Amino acid sequence: MLRLSLVIATYNRAESLLVALQSVIEQDAPRSEWECVVVNNNSTDATEERFAEFAAAHPDVQLRMVKEMRQGLSYARNRGIGESEGEYIAIIDDDERIAPEFISSYIALFDSTPDAVAAGGPIVAEYPSGKPRWMSRFTERPIANTMYFGDEVCLFPAGRIPGGGNMALRRSAVRRYGVFDTSLGYVGEQLIGGEECDLFERLQIAEAKYYYVPGAVMYHIIPKEKLTEEYLSRLSYNVGVSQLRRARYYHRIGRVKAKECLKWVATLLIMAWYAVTLQWNKAKHLFIMRKQITRGIWSKNI
């Protein structure tokens, strides 16, 4: 069995997929030990042709593409997991690039830590068009999901889980705890996520351990179109909807709504500080984020 399978779901991002794949072929792990499975989720651009050209140019790397006709990120990731053959499974997205030590770091973690069921690494945001001045660490999180917990392997801090675009699992964990809930996860341009939170909640309930791996660095490339007020508003609303759906499943809607009210208290205090320091744009966008998340939580969506 291969040591690790890297799964990349893609949808209409031929150019950015090639950037991701370029970082994949630069991995320092022996190429005989890993594979990369790309899941084409009904792309209508040149994804299939561009991938075929790239794979043909790198015959010494185990690259292959499979198709998933059911639309949705969770369907695509689940298909990739099912098609993969590695003892360990790492998952990234098609708008990223990974450090050369990414694969070898996850292999080393699982090999040396028997109780590690899952893992995640640092996420560094890259802004080719420049980071907007309105973005604070609060509004950056739903967009880029930046993550850094130091330079040592450790258990994930309480309340935090690996990012969806940088996580790894033992195959035995998939068999035991299941895969991604297909009622959650992005579908085309629809931004209802939460599938990673749902998966890791199952691990938490089972008291399974997941570790932070500092060497498994992922760079999240944020395009200009994700740096607009409209995108932040739409994304934040769907964050709330995904929280509502999971709350209904786990019968805790009241608790989630109460927690959201407490977050409003913290949000207003932070906004007041931004106002005092004349950071009006940061205050405005933080308000938009919180308002839209609340709208999603109180919506009728199921």
C-alpha positions as a Python dict, from the first residue, in 0.01 Angstrom:
ca = {
    (1, 'M'): (0, 0, 0),
    (2, 'L'): (116, 353, -70),
    (3, 'R'): (207, 555, 237),
    (4, 'L'): (-6, 859, 153),
    (5, 'S'): (-266, 973, -99),
    (6, 'L'): (-311, 1344, -165),
    (7, 'V'): (-666, 1431, -274),
    (8, 'I'): (-748, 1753, -462),
    (9, 'A'): (-1107, 1831, -560),
    (10, 'T'): (-1135, 2083, -845),
    (11, 'Y'): (-1407, 2278, -1019),
    (12, 'N'): (-1339, 2521, -1305),
    (13, 'R'): (-998, 2633, -1182),
    (14, 'A'): (-762, 2496, -1444),
    (15, 'E'): (-496, 2764, -1396),
    (16, 'S'): (-489, 2755, -1016),
    (17, 'L'): (-494, 2375, -1022),
    (18, 'L'): (-168, 2379, -1218),
    (19, 'V'): (-14, 2601, -949),
    (20, 'A'): (-120, 2348, -687),
    (21, 'L'): (13, 2057, -892),
    (22, 'Q'): (347, 2230, -944),
    (23, 'S'): (391, 2240, -565),
    (24, 'V'): (285, 1875, -547),
    (25, 'I'): (559, 1752, -781),
    (26, 'E'): (816, 1945, -573),
    (27, 'Q'): (754, 1731, -264),
    (28, 'D'): (1063, 1593, -92),
    (29, 'A'): (900, 1259, -3),
    (30, 'P'): (1009, 966, -225),
    (31, 'R'): (771, 954, -521),
    (32, 'S'): (721, 581, -483),
    (33, 'E'): (554, 641, -144),
    (34, 'W'): (266, 869, -245),
    (35, 'E'): (10, 950, -511),
    (36, 'C'): (-205, 1248, -603),
    (37, 'V'): (-569, 1194, -696),
    (38, 'V'): (-742, 1492, -861),
    (39, 'V'): (-1122, 1481, -863),
    (40, 'N'): (-1279, 1670, -1152),
    (41, 'N'): (-1622, 1779, -1025),
    (42, 'N'): (-1791, 1857, -1359),
    (43, 'S'): (-1550, 2132, -1466),
    (44, 'T'): (-1650, 2303, -1789),
    (45, 'D'): (-1320, 2481, -1849),
    (46, 'A'): (-995, 2325, -1975),
    (47, 'T'): (-926, 2141, -1648),
    (48, 'E'): (-918, 1792, -1799),
    (49, 'E'): (-693, 1886, -2091),
    (50, 'R'): (-454, 2094, -1882),
    (51, 'F'): (-422, 1816, -1624),
    (52, 'A'): (-352, 1557, -1894),
    (53, 'E'): (-74, 1775, -2034),
    (54, 'F'): (76, 1828, -1689),
    (55, 'A'): (63, 1458, -1598),
    (56, 'A'): (221, 1360, -1930),
    (57, 'A'): (508, 1600, -1861),
    (58, 'H'): (572, 1434, -1524),
    (59, 'P'): (542, 1058, -1584),
    (60, 'D'): (753, 977, -1279),
    (61, 'V'): (487, 1120, -1044),
    (62, 'Q'): (177, 918, -959),
    (63, 'L'): (-84, 1167, -1078),
    (64, 'R'): (-431, 1066, -1186),
    (65, 'M'): (-770, 1227, -1241),
    (66, 'V'): (-1111, 1081, -1168),
    (67, 'K'): (-1453, 1235, -1231),
    (68, 'E'): (-1734, 1290, -984),
    (69, 'M'): (-2062, 1378, -1154),
    (70, 'R'): (-2254, 1464, -837),
    (71, 'Q'): (-2193, 1833, -783),
    (72, 'G'): (-2044, 1939, -453),
    (73, 'L'): (-1715, 1957, -266),
    (74, 'S'): (-1812, 1683, -21),
    (75, 'Y'): (-1909, 1446, -303),
    (76, 'A'): (-1579, 1520, -476),
    (77, 'R'): (-1365, 1471, -166),
    (78, 'N'): (-1546, 1151, -77),
    (79, 'R'): (-1487, 1021, -430),
    (80, 'G'): (-1118, 1103, -401),
    (81, 'I'): (-1095, 923, -68),
    (82, 'G'): (-1270, 620, -215),
    (83, 'E'): (-1042, 614, -520),
    (84, 'S'): (-721, 661, -322),
    (85, 'E'): (-495, 382, -206),
    (86, 'G'): (-269, 534, 59),
    (87, 'E'): (-244, 430, 421),
    (88, 'Y'): (-283, 799, 505),
    (89, 'I'): (-499, 1055, 322),
    (90, 'A'): (-422, 1426, 294),
    (91, 'I'): (-669, 1675, 148),
    (92, 'I'): (-602, 2012, -10),
    (93, 'D'): (-796, 2246, -241),
    (94, 'D'): (-728, 2367, -594),
    (95, 'D'): (-651, 2727, -493),
    (96, 'E'): (-345, 2645, -285),
    (97, 'R'): (16, 2547, -298),
    (98, 'I'): (198, 2335, -43),
    (99, 'A'): (547, 2341, 105),
    (100, 'P'): (797, 2075, -18),
    (101, 'E'): (782, 1904, 324),
    (102, 'F'): (402, 1879, 326),
    (103, 'I'): (366, 1509, 247),
    (104, 'S'): (674, 1391, 435),
    (105, 'S'): (563, 1584, 746),
    (106, 'Y'): (227, 1408, 756),
    (107, 'I'): (385, 1067, 697),
    (108, 'A'): (633, 1132, 981),
    (109, 'L'): (355, 1241, 1216),
    (110, 'F'): (137, 936, 1162),
    (111, 'D'): (436, 700, 1171),
    (112, 'S'): (563, 840, 1502),
    (113, 'T'): (232, 910, 1678),
    (114, 'P'): (13, 598, 1703),
    (115, 'D'): (-280, 779, 1864),
    (116, 'A'): (-299, 1043, 1589),
    (117, 'V'): (-625, 982, 1406),
    (118, 'A'): (-610, 1305, 1205),
    (119, 'A'): (-393, 1612, 1163),
    (120, 'G'): (-367, 1958, 1013),
    (121, 'G'): (-96, 2211, 940),
    (122, 'P'): (-35, 2586, 916),
    (123, 'I'): (-235, 2789, 666),
    (124, 'V'): (-71, 3103, 530),
    (125, 'A'): (-280, 3347, 325),
    (126, 'E'): (-134, 3494, 6),
    (127, 'Y'): (-291, 3802, -155),
    (128, 'P'): (-164, 3846, -514),
    (129, 'S'): (-370, 4165, -552),
    (130, 'G'): (-277, 4292, -206),
    (131, 'K'): (-443, 4249, 133),
    (132, 'P'): (-731, 4498, 170),
    (133, 'R'): (-702, 4755, 448),
    (134, 'W'): (-1050, 4670, 575),
    (135, 'M'): (-950, 4314, 657),
    (136, 'S'): (-886, 4237, 1024),
    (137, 'R'): (-784, 3906, 1175),
    (138, 'F'): (-1155, 3850, 1245),
    (139, 'T'): (-1280, 3901, 890),
    (140, 'E'): (-980, 3721, 744),
    (141, 'R'): (-1065, 3395, 915),
    (142, 'P'): (-1380, 3299, 717),
    (143, 'I'): (-1211, 3398, 391),
    (144, 'A'): (-859, 3258, 433),
    (145, 'N'): (-881, 3044, 750),
    (146, 'T'): (-525, 3133, 847),
    (147, 'M'): (-374, 2903, 1108),
    (148, 'Y'): (-50, 2893, 1306),
    (149, 'F'): (8, 2732, 1645),
    (150, 'G'): (385, 2738, 1669),
    (151, 'D'): (679, 2533, 1545),
    (152, 'E'): (627, 2214, 1744),
    (153, 'V'): (395, 1918, 1690),
    (154, 'C'): (108, 1937, 1939),
    (155, 'L'): (-256, 1854, 1987),
    (156, 'F'): (-487, 2107, 1828),
    (157, 'P'): (-595, 2381, 2071),
    (158, 'A'): (-943, 2348, 2221),
    (159, 'G'): (-1205, 2491, 1989),
    (160, 'R'): (-989, 2473, 1677),
    (161, 'I'): (-980, 2208, 1405),
    (162, 'P'): (-768, 2156, 1093),
    (163, 'G'): (-860, 2370, 794),
    (164, 'G'): (-1055, 2203, 517),
    (165, 'G'): (-779, 2275, 268),
    (166, 'N'): (-508, 2128, 488),
    (167, 'M'): (-603, 1813, 673),
    (168, 'A'): (-495, 1452, 688),
    (169, 'L'): (-653, 1132, 815),
    (170, 'R'): (-559, 773, 869),
    (171, 'R'): (-754, 547, 635),
    (172, 'S'): (-862, 350, 942),
    (173, 'A'): (-1025, 671, 1073),
    (174, 'V'): (-1229, 705, 755),
    (175, 'R'): (-1352, 349, 792),
    (176, 'R'): (-1444, 407, 1155),
    (177, 'Y'): (-1582, 762, 1158),
    (178, 'G'): (-1704, 807, 802),
    (179, 'V'): (-1641, 1071, 538),
    (180, 'F'): (-1787, 1415, 459),
    (181, 'D'): (-2158, 1487, 498),
    (182, 'T'): (-2283, 1561, 145),
    (183, 'S'): (-2559, 1789, 276),
    (184, 'L'): (-2275, 2025, 369),
    (185, 'G'): (-1988, 2161, 161),
    (186, 'Y'): (-1966, 2403, -130),
    (187, 'V'): (-2176, 2317, -435),
    (188, 'G'): (-2058, 2506, -742),
    (189, 'E'): (-2078, 2874, -644),
    (190, 'Q'): (-2291, 2804, -336),
    (191, 'L'): (-2091, 2868, -21),
    (192, 'I'): (-2255, 2651, 245),
    (193, 'G'): (-1964, 2476, 414),
    (194, 'G'): (-1928, 2312, 753),
    (195, 'E'): (-1842, 1962, 631),
    (196, 'E'): (-1501, 1971, 801),
    (197, 'C'): (-1655, 2090, 1130),
    (198, 'D'): (-1904, 1805, 1112),
    (199, 'L'): (-1631, 1546, 1051),
    (200, 'F'): (-1416, 1670, 1336),
    (201, 'E'): (-1714, 1689, 1569),
    (202, 'R'): (-1755, 1317, 1515),
    (203, 'L'): (-1389, 1272, 1608),
    (204, 'Q'): (-1436, 1487, 1919),
    (205, 'I'): (-1736, 1284, 2031),
    (206, 'A'): (-1525, 970, 1996),
    (207, 'E'): (-1239, 1141, 2186),
    (208, 'A'): (-1008, 1078, 1891),
    (209, 'K'): (-688, 1285, 1881),
    (210, 'Y'): (-579, 1515, 1602),
    (211, 'Y'): (-246, 1694, 1586),
    (212, 'Y'): (-101, 2017, 1455),
    (213, 'V'): (192, 1948, 1218),
    (214, 'P'): (409, 2260, 1166),
    (215, 'G'): (593, 2119, 864),
    (216, 'A'): (274, 2063, 664),
    (217, 'V'): (245, 2424, 549),
    (218, 'M'): (-24, 2526, 300),
    (219, 'Y'): (-38, 2862, 123),
    (220, 'H'): (-395, 2972, 51),
    (221, 'I'): (-402, 3195, -256),
    (222, 'I'): (-684, 3447, -220),
    (223, 'P'): (-802, 3599, -552),
    (224, 'K'): (-929, 3955, -585),
    (225, 'E'): (-1291, 3843, -630),
    (226, 'K'): (-1293, 3706, -272),
    (227, 'L'): (-1194, 4045, -131),
    (228, 'T'): (-1521, 4226, -186),
    (229, 'E'): (-1793, 4330, 55),
    (230, 'E'): (-2043, 4122, -144),
    (231, 'Y'): (-1835, 3806, -112),
    (232, 'L'): (-1777, 3855, 263),
    (233, 'S'): (-2150, 3910, 310),
    (234, 'R'): (-2251, 3602, 111),
    (235, 'L'): (-1985, 3382, 270),
    (236, 'S'): (-2074, 3493, 624),
    (237, 'Y'): (-2443, 3425, 570),
    (238, 'N'): (-2365, 3072, 457),
    (239, 'V'): (-2134, 3020, 756),
    (240, 'G'): (-2442, 3086, 968),
    (241, 'V'): (-2656, 2851, 762),
    (242, 'S'): (-2403, 2569, 800),
    (243, 'Q'): (-2393, 2629, 1177),
    (244, 'L'): (-2773, 2608, 1184),
    (245, 'R'): (-2778, 2280, 991),
    (246, 'R'): (-2525, 2118, 1223),
    (247, 'A'): (-2706, 2258, 1528),
    (248, 'R'): (-3030, 2097, 1413),
    (249, 'Y'): (-2859, 1763, 1356),
    (250, 'Y'): (-2700, 1767, 1704),
    (251, 'H'): (-3011, 1918, 1873),
    (252, 'R'): (-2842, 2231, 2004),
    (253, 'I'): (-3005, 2523, 1824),
    (254, 'G'): (-3067, 2711, 2149),
    (255, 'R'): (-2704, 2681, 2255),
    (256, 'V'): (-2578, 2801, 1916),
    (257, 'K'): (-2809, 3103, 1920),
    (258, 'A'): (-2708, 3190, 2277),
    (259, 'K'): (-2342, 3169, 2180),
    (260, 'E'): (-2407, 3397, 1883),
    (261, 'C'): (-2557, 3657, 2116),
    (262, 'L'): (-2241, 3649, 2326),
    (263, 'K'): (-2034, 3693, 2011),
    (264, 'W'): (-2230, 4011, 1940),
    (265, 'V'): (-2112, 4152, 2273),
    (266, 'A'): (-1749, 4083, 2181),
    (267, 'T'): (-1806, 4215, 1828),
    (268, 'L'): (-1947, 4546, 1950),
    (269, 'L'): (-1655, 4593, 2188),
    (270, 'I'): (-1406, 4531, 1908),
    (271, 'M'): (-1597, 4763, 1676),
    (272, 'A'): (-1586, 5034, 1941),
    (273, 'W'): (-1209, 4999, 1964),
    (274, 'Y'): (-1179, 5022, 1585),
    (275, 'A'): (-1393, 5335, 1592),
    (276, 'V'): (-1179, 5498, 1862),
    (277, 'T'): (-867, 5422, 1657),
    (278, 'L'): (-1036, 5551, 1339),
    (279, 'Q'): (-1033, 5211, 1167),
    (280, 'W'): (-1382, 5263, 1030),
    (281, 'N'): (-1355, 5015, 743),
    (282, 'K'): (-1249, 4733, 974),
    (283, 'A'): (-1542, 4810, 1203),
    (284, 'K'): (-1785, 4817, 909),
    (285, 'H'): (-1675, 4483, 764),
    (286, 'L'): (-1669, 4316, 1105),
    (287, 'F'): (-2029, 4431, 1152),
    (288, 'I'): (-2125, 4292, 810),
    (289, 'M'): (-1966, 3956, 894),
    (290, 'R'): (-2140, 3923, 1231),
    (291, 'K'): (-2478, 4043, 1098),
    (292, 'Q'): (-2475, 3796, 810),
    (293, 'I'): (-2368, 3501, 1025),
    (294, 'T'): (-2656, 3584, 1260),
    (295, 'R'): (-2897, 3604, 965),
    (296, 'G'): (-2786, 3257, 858),
    (297, 'I'): (-2832, 3110, 1206),
    (298, 'W'): (-3183, 3258, 1235),
    (299, 'S'): (-3281, 3165, 877),
    (300, 'K'): (-3535, 2903, 770),
    (301, 'N'): (-3271, 2704, 581),
    (302, 'I'): (-3234, 2335, 654),
}
